[in-house]
Amino acid sequence: MEPTEPTHQDPTQTPVDATTDGALGAEASSVEPATEPQMAEIVDIPVGPSVEDTLRARVFELESRLREVSKAYKDREAEMEDFRRRQKVAAQSDADRKAFTIVQSFFDPIQNLRRSVEAGAHDPSTLVEGLGMVLQQFTSTMERLGLEEVPGVGAPFDPSCHEALAAMPCQSADQDGVVLMVHSTGYRMRGKTLQPAQVVVGKYTEPAEA
Protein backbone atom coordinates (compact mmCIF):
# COMPACT_ATOMS: atom_id res chain seq x y z
CA MET A 1 0.00 0.00 0.00
CA GLU A 2 1.39 3.27 -1.21
CA PRO A 3 1.53 6.13 1.18
CA THR A 4 -0.70 9.12 0.35
CA GLU A 5 0.73 12.54 -0.08
CA PRO A 6 -0.38 15.10 2.35
CA THR A 7 -2.75 17.77 0.91
CA HIS A 8 -1.39 21.23 1.07
CA GLN A 9 -4.05 23.89 1.88
CA ASP A 10 -3.70 27.56 1.20
CA PRO A 11 -3.55 29.23 4.54
CA THR A 12 -5.42 32.28 3.11
CA GLN A 13 -8.47 30.27 2.26
CA THR A 14 -11.00 29.62 4.91
CA PRO A 15 -11.93 26.05 5.27
CA VAL A 16 -15.47 25.46 4.21
CA ASP A 17 -17.65 23.46 6.40
CA ALA A 18 -19.71 21.05 4.50
CA THR A 19 -22.77 21.73 6.51
CA THR A 20 -22.39 25.47 6.15
CA ASP A 21 -21.72 25.24 2.47
CA GLY A 22 -24.87 23.24 1.98
CA ALA A 23 -26.98 25.69 3.90
CA LEU A 24 -25.70 28.64 1.91
CA GLY A 25 -26.38 26.86 -1.29
CA ALA A 26 -29.88 26.14 -0.27
CA GLU A 27 -30.44 29.77 0.85
CA ALA A 28 -28.98 31.11 -2.37
CA SER A 29 -31.24 28.90 -4.42
CA SER A 30 -34.35 30.14 -2.52
CA VAL A 31 -33.69 33.88 -3.24
CA GLU A 32 -35.55 35.04 -6.34
CA PRO A 33 -33.60 37.03 -8.87
CA ALA A 34 -34.20 40.82 -8.72
CA THR A 35 -36.83 42.05 -11.21
CA GLU A 36 -36.42 45.17 -13.30
CA PRO A 37 -38.47 48.27 -12.17
CA GLN A 38 -41.77 48.62 -14.05
CA MET A 39 -43.24 51.92 -15.40
CA ALA A 40 -46.28 53.24 -13.50
CA GLU A 41 -49.50 52.85 -15.42
CA ILE A 42 -50.76 56.22 -16.85
CA VAL A 43 -54.36 56.89 -15.81
CA ASP A 44 -56.48 59.69 -17.42
CA ILE A 45 -57.67 61.85 -14.54
CA PRO A 46 -60.70 63.97 -15.50
CA VAL A 47 -59.83 67.64 -15.28
CA GLY A 48 -62.55 70.31 -14.67
CA PRO A 49 -63.08 73.36 -16.92
CA SER A 50 -60.33 75.89 -16.75
CA VAL A 51 -60.84 79.44 -15.57
CA GLU A 52 -60.59 80.67 -19.14
CA ASP A 53 -63.34 78.31 -20.31
CA THR A 54 -65.55 79.36 -17.41
CA LEU A 55 -65.09 83.06 -18.18
CA ARG A 56 -65.71 82.47 -21.86
CA ALA A 57 -68.96 80.66 -21.08
CA ARG A 58 -69.98 83.45 -18.71
CA VAL A 59 -69.27 86.11 -21.31
CA PHE A 60 -71.29 84.20 -23.90
CA GLU A 61 -74.20 83.94 -21.47
CA LEU A 62 -74.10 87.67 -20.66
CA GLU A 63 -73.90 88.57 -24.34
CA SER A 64 -76.95 86.41 -25.03
CA ARG A 65 -78.88 88.08 -22.24
CA LEU A 66 -77.81 91.49 -23.49
CA ARG A 67 -79.07 90.70 -26.97
CA GLU A 68 -82.38 89.54 -25.52
CA VAL A 69 -82.78 92.69 -23.41
CA SER A 70 -81.79 94.89 -26.34
CA LYS A 71 -84.32 93.18 -28.60
CA ALA A 72 -87.05 93.51 -25.96
CA TYR A 73 -86.22 97.20 -25.53
CA LYS A 74 -86.35 97.82 -29.28
CA ASP A 75 -89.66 95.96 -29.54
CA ARG A 76 -91.04 98.03 -26.68
CA GLU A 77 -89.88 101.25 -28.32
CA ALA A 78 -91.50 100.19 -31.57
CA GLU A 79 -94.77 99.46 -29.74
CA MET A 80 -94.69 102.84 -27.99
CA GLU A 81 -93.95 104.64 -31.25
CA ASP A 82 -96.82 102.83 -32.94
CA PHE A 83 -99.10 103.71 -29.99
CA ARG A 84 -98.11 107.39 -30.17
CA ARG A 85 -98.70 107.38 -33.92
CA ARG A 86 -102.15 105.85 -33.51
CA GLN A 87 -103.00 108.32 -30.74
CA LYS A 88 -101.91 111.21 -32.92
CA VAL A 89 -104.00 109.94 -35.83
CA ALA A 90 -107.00 109.45 -33.55
CA ALA A 91 -106.61 112.94 -32.03
CA GLN A 92 -106.32 114.51 -35.48
CA SER A 93 -109.37 112.58 -36.66
CA ASP A 94 -111.34 113.73 -33.61
CA ALA A 95 -110.27 117.36 -34.15
CA ASP A 96 -111.26 117.15 -37.82
CA ARG A 97 -114.64 115.72 -36.88
CA LYS A 98 -115.29 118.48 -34.34
CA ALA A 99 -114.19 121.15 -36.79
CA PHE A 100 -116.50 119.72 -39.43
CA THR A 101 -119.42 119.75 -36.99
CA ILE A 102 -118.78 123.39 -36.04
CA VAL A 103 -118.43 124.55 -39.64
CA GLN A 104 -121.55 122.60 -40.55
CA SER A 105 -123.44 124.33 -37.74
CA PHE A 106 -122.50 127.80 -39.00
CA PHE A 107 -122.81 126.98 -42.67
CA ASP A 108 -126.51 127.83 -42.99
CA PRO A 109 -126.30 131.18 -41.13
CA ILE A 110 -123.35 132.21 -43.29
CA GLN A 111 -125.22 131.25 -46.44
CA ASN A 112 -128.23 133.28 -45.29
CA LEU A 113 -125.99 136.21 -44.46
CA ARG A 114 -124.57 136.11 -47.97
CA ARG A 115 -128.08 136.07 -49.46
CA SER A 116 -129.14 138.99 -47.25
CA VAL A 117 -126.19 141.07 -48.32
CA GLU A 118 -126.85 140.30 -52.00
CA ALA A 119 -130.52 141.14 -51.61
CA GLY A 120 -129.73 144.34 -49.70
CA ALA A 121 -127.65 145.58 -52.56
CA HIS A 122 -130.80 145.73 -54.68
CA ASP A 123 -133.32 146.56 -51.92
CA PRO A 124 -131.77 148.11 -48.76
CA SER A 125 -135.07 147.84 -46.88
CA THR A 126 -134.73 144.05 -46.78
CA LEU A 127 -131.19 144.13 -45.43
CA VAL A 128 -132.13 144.83 -41.82
CA GLU A 129 -134.76 142.09 -41.80
CA GLY A 130 -132.32 139.61 -43.31
CA LEU A 131 -129.57 140.47 -40.82
CA GLY A 132 -132.01 139.98 -37.95
CA MET A 133 -132.83 136.49 -39.17
CA VAL A 134 -129.16 135.64 -39.58
CA LEU A 135 -128.39 136.92 -36.09
CA GLN A 136 -131.08 134.66 -34.68
CA GLN A 137 -129.61 131.69 -36.54
CA PHE A 138 -126.11 132.40 -35.21
CA THR A 139 -127.43 132.75 -31.66
CA SER A 140 -129.35 129.47 -31.83
CA THR A 141 -126.33 127.65 -33.25
CA MET A 142 -123.99 128.94 -30.54
CA GLU A 143 -126.50 128.05 -27.84
CA ARG A 144 -126.58 124.48 -29.11
CA LEU A 145 -122.79 124.44 -28.78
CA GLY A 146 -123.06 125.54 -25.14
CA LEU A 147 -123.03 129.33 -25.25
CA GLU A 148 -125.21 131.06 -22.66
CA GLU A 149 -125.75 134.59 -21.38
CA VAL A 150 -124.36 135.65 -18.02
CA PRO A 151 -127.16 136.36 -15.49
CA GLY A 152 -128.10 140.04 -15.60
CA VAL A 153 -130.50 142.24 -13.66
CA GLY A 154 -131.47 140.82 -10.26
CA ALA A 155 -128.55 138.40 -10.09
CA PRO A 156 -125.98 138.67 -7.27
CA PHE A 157 -122.77 140.30 -8.38
CA ASP A 158 -120.21 137.65 -9.34
CA PRO A 159 -116.72 138.96 -10.08
CA SER A 160 -115.98 135.84 -12.16
CA CYS A 161 -118.57 136.83 -14.77
CA HIS A 162 -119.51 140.44 -13.93
CA GLU A 163 -117.54 143.63 -14.40
CA ALA A 164 -118.82 146.44 -12.15
CA LEU A 165 -118.87 149.79 -13.92
CA ALA A 166 -120.41 151.69 -11.03
CA ALA A 167 -122.18 151.31 -7.69
CA MET A 168 -125.67 152.79 -7.39
CA PRO A 169 -127.13 153.69 -3.99
CA CYS A 170 -130.26 151.74 -3.21
CA GLN A 171 -132.96 152.08 -0.59
CA SER A 172 -133.34 148.40 0.26
CA ALA A 173 -130.78 146.11 1.87
CA ASP A 174 -132.01 143.32 -0.39
CA GLN A 175 -130.50 145.15 -3.39
CA ASP A 176 -127.07 145.47 -1.86
CA GLY A 177 -124.56 143.66 -4.08
CA VAL A 178 -127.22 142.92 -6.71
CA VAL A 179 -127.00 143.78 -10.41
CA LEU A 180 -129.35 146.70 -11.06
CA MET A 181 -128.43 147.50 -14.65
CA VAL A 182 -126.66 145.72 -17.52
CA HIS A 183 -124.61 147.91 -19.79
CA SER A 184 -123.25 145.05 -21.94
CA THR A 185 -124.45 141.46 -22.00
CA GLY A 186 -121.91 138.83 -20.94
CA TYR A 187 -121.51 135.29 -22.24
CA ARG A 188 -119.96 132.08 -20.98
CA MET A 189 -119.28 128.72 -22.54
CA ARG A 190 -119.83 125.59 -20.48
CA GLY A 191 -119.15 127.44 -17.22
CA LYS A 192 -116.14 129.38 -18.53
CA THR A 193 -116.60 133.11 -18.98
CA LEU A 194 -116.20 134.15 -22.58
CA GLN A 195 -117.07 137.82 -22.03
CA PRO A 196 -117.95 139.36 -18.65
CA ALA A 197 -121.14 141.38 -18.36
CA GLN A 198 -120.63 145.09 -17.66
CA VAL A 199 -123.09 145.97 -14.92
CA VAL A 200 -124.10 148.53 -12.30
CA VAL A 201 -124.29 147.12 -8.78
CA GLY A 202 -126.53 148.28 -5.96
CA LYS A 203 -124.94 149.73 -2.82
CA TYR A 204 -127.05 149.95 0.33
CA THR A 205 -126.16 152.36 3.10
CA GLU A 206 -128.04 152.37 6.38
CA PRO A 207 -129.69 155.73 7.10
CA ALA A 208 -128.17 157.79 9.87
CA GLU A 209 -130.06 157.80 13.16
CA ALA A 210 -132.04 160.94 13.93
Buried (B, 14 or more C-beta within 10 A) or exposed (E): EEEEEEEEEEEEEEEEEEEEEEEEEEEEEEEEEEEEEEEEEEEEEEEEEEEEEEEEEEEEEEEEEEEEEEEEEEEEEEEEEEEEEEEEEEEEEEEEEEEEEEEEBBEEBEEBBEEBEEBBEEEEEEBEEBBEBBEEBBEEBBEEEEBBBBBBEEBEBBEEBBBBBEBEEBEEEEBBBBBBBBEEEBBBEEEEBBBBBBBBBBBBEEEEEE
